[in-house]
Amino acid sequence: GDIGTGIDARDSYVTVQGNHFRNMGEMLHCTSCQSLVENNIFENVQGYSDAIDFDGERGAVSIIRGNVILGSEDDGIDLGGASPIMERNWIENCADKGVSLEGASAPEVINSVIVQCSMGIAVKDRCHAFLVHNTIASCQTGISLYEKNANQGGGTAEIVNCLVWDAEQSLELDDKSSAVVSHSNLMQLPAAFQESNLSLDPLFQDVSQWRLDLQAGSPLIDAGRQTEIGSDYLGAVRPIGAAPDIGAYEYSNPTSIEKWMLHP
């Protein structure tokens, strides 16, 4: 039977803040909208449905910020021809992709954590993605760039200060896709990207509790490249040291109680 839809908006200006969507199909579907989607919880997306699905866009850049996605039978965030800024999102346990980026567009994924998904981030069919300061862990594939639909072209991405760990394949590209990778840490580091990138144990605090901030002594501390991103996943100022840390979290010592929180 019909498992229901949360919000279906078309040709609209949409603000969705501070809601809890639970146990339904597509939770937020925006077609040709300008949207602010902030500080929501999307829990247990059912059926072949996504937590957040954007098709096209209108007006100024949309924002997807500070959301928590806990379980989807399809994707966490699915974009088709849309270029929002996605920052400080926690995406967990998606059967397909944590973030799916498709079609001619230039979306940004910043300071986000993606765990236990079949694929962390997919970039395809002429999408050019900017991926900065993300942590992707315990996914079969970390980041994949490819042509999905014939004659649409592959995906391209700029990947900076990103961390991919506990993956069967950290980064994969088909022959129609390309990436520029800088100051990132990949569990499997392709030969083409060895310059200015690392493949070292990040020394997470406690993976069993999804504490993916860094321990003292992590080789990723101060190993990133300076960007315009002035805070981390939890909102802490970055950089604290000589350079920003790789991944979504900036190391702080002593660790505060706030730093221990799973979500902001």
N, C-alpha and C positions, 0 to 999 in steps of 0.2 A: 504494500500500500504506500500511499504518499507519506514520506517521513518529514515533510514540511521544509519551508525556507524561512530564514530569519528576516532579512531585509533584501528586497529586490528594487533597486533604484535605477532610473533611466533618465538621461538628459537633465540631471539635477545637480544641485549643490548639496553635498551630504556631509553632516557632522555626526559621528558615532563615537561617543566617549563614555567610558566607565560602565560598560554593560557586561553582562555574563550570558553568553550564548551556550546552550548545553543540549546534547542529545537530539540533534536534528540534522537535516541535510545541509545544503548550501546555506551558510550562516550570513554572509554579506556578499551580495552580487551587485556590482556597479557597472552600468553600461554608459559610456560617454558622460561621465560625471567628473566633477571636481570635488575631492573628498578629503576630509580629515578623519582618520580612524586612529583613535588614541586611547591607550590604557584600558583596553577591553580584554576579557578572557573568552576564548573560543575553545570549548571542551567537547570532545567526543563527536566529531563530525561523522555522520553516517552516510552510507551509500557512496556512489561515485560522485563525490561532492567535495568542495574545498571550503576551508574556513573563510578565506577572503579571496574574491575573484573579481578582477577588473578587466573589462573589455573596452578598449579605447579610452579616451579622456576628453576633457574640455577645459578651457580656461587655464588658470595658473596650475602650478605643479601640485599634485596631491601628496599627502603625508600619511604614512602608516608608521606609527610610533608607539613604543612602549606596550605592545600587545603580548599576550601569552597565549600560545596555541598548544593545546594538550590533546593530541590524538586526532588523526584524520584517516579515513579509508582511502583518500586520494592525496591532494596537495595541501600544504599549509597556506601558502599564498600563491595564487595563479594569476599571472598577468598576460594579457594579449594586446599588444600595441599600446601599452601604457608605460609612462615614465615617472612613477612616483619616487619620492625619497622614502626609503624604508630604514628606520633606525631603532636600535634598542628593542628589538623584538626577540622573544624567546619562542622557539619552534621545536616541538618535541613529538616524536612517535607518529610520523606520517608514513603511510604505507607506500606512497610514491615519492614526491619531491617536497622538501621543506619549502623551497622557493622555486617556482617555475616562471621563466622569463622568455616570452616568445613574441616574434614579430618586430617590425621596424620601430625601435624605441631606444631610450637611453636611461633605464632605471638605475637607481643607486641603492646598494645594500650596505649599511654601515653599522658597526658596533652591535651586531646581532649574534645570537647563539643558536645553533641548529644541531640537535642531537637525535639519534635513533631514527633516522629516516632512510629510506632506500637510497635516495640521492639528496645531498645537501642543497645544492643550487644547480639548476639547469639553465643554460643560455643558448637560444636556438633561433633559427630563421630570421637573420638580419638584426637581431637584438645586439646592442652594444652596451654591456653592463659595467658599472663601476662598483667594485667589491673592495671595501676598505675596513680593516679592523674587525673581521668576523672570526668567530671560533666555531668550527664544524667538527663534531666528534661522534664516533660510534655510528657512522653512516657507511653503507656499503661503498658508495661513491661520494667523494667530497664535492667536487665541482666538475661539471661536464658541459662541453660546448659542442654543438652538432647541428646538422640540418635535419629537421623532423619531417617537413613536407617537401616533396621534390621541387627543385628549381627555386626554392626560396632562399638559398644561401645558408651558410652556417652561422654560428654565433661568434662574437668577439667580446673580449673583456679586458679590463685593466684590474689587476689583482694586487693589492698593496697591503702589507701588514696583516695578512690573513694567516690563520692557523687551521690546518686540517690534520686530525690525528685519529688513530684507531679506525682506519678506513681500509677496505680492500684495494681501492684505487683512489688516490688523493685528487688527481687531476687528469682528465681525459679529453682529447680533442679529436674530431674527425678531420679529414683532409680538406674540408671547406671552412674550417674554423681556425681562429688564432687567439693568442692571449699574450699580454705583457704582464709578467709576474715579477714583483720586486719586494724584497724584505719580508718574505713570507716563509712559513715553516710547514713543509709538506712531509707526511710520513713516507710516501714514495715520491722522491724528487726526480722528475725526468731530466735526462742529461741536458736537454736544451735550456733548462731553467736553473742550472746549478749556480750560475753567477748571481750573486747578491741574495741568494735564498739559502735556507737551512733545512736540515732533516734531523732534528734532535728531539729527544724526549722533553716535552714542555714542562714536566714536573707540575702537573695539576695538583691542587690541594687534596681533592678526594673525589675521584670519578664515581665511586659507588653512591655518593650523595649529590652527584652533578655539581660539585664545587669545582668549576673549571677555571677559577682564578689561579694565579701562579704562586708556587712556593718560593721562598727566599732561595736564591741560588739558581733559579731557572735561567737557562741560556737565552730565553726570549726577552728577558728584562733589558730595556734600553737597546734592543736590537732592531727596532723598527725604523722607519723613515718618517721624518717630520712631514705632516700634512696639515690641512686646515681643520682637522677634527680635534676639538679642544677638550673633549671629555670622553669617558669610556661608557661601557654598557650600563653601569650603575650610576652614571652621572658624575663620577669623580673626575677631577681635572687631569688632563694629560697634555704633555708628558710631566711626570714627577721627577724623573732623573734627567740624564743628559740627552736622551732620545725617547720617543714613545716605545712602549712594549708591543710585541707582536700579539695579535689576538684581540678579543673584545674587552679584556680586563686590563687595567693598569695596576701594576703591583704597588701596594702601599704597606709600609711597615712602621709601627705595628698594625696588624690587621684589626679593623674595628668590627664591632658586632654587625653594623650595617653591611660591611663587606661580605659577611657570611650569608647574607640573604640570597635565596635562590633567584628571586626576581626582584626588580626595582620596586 
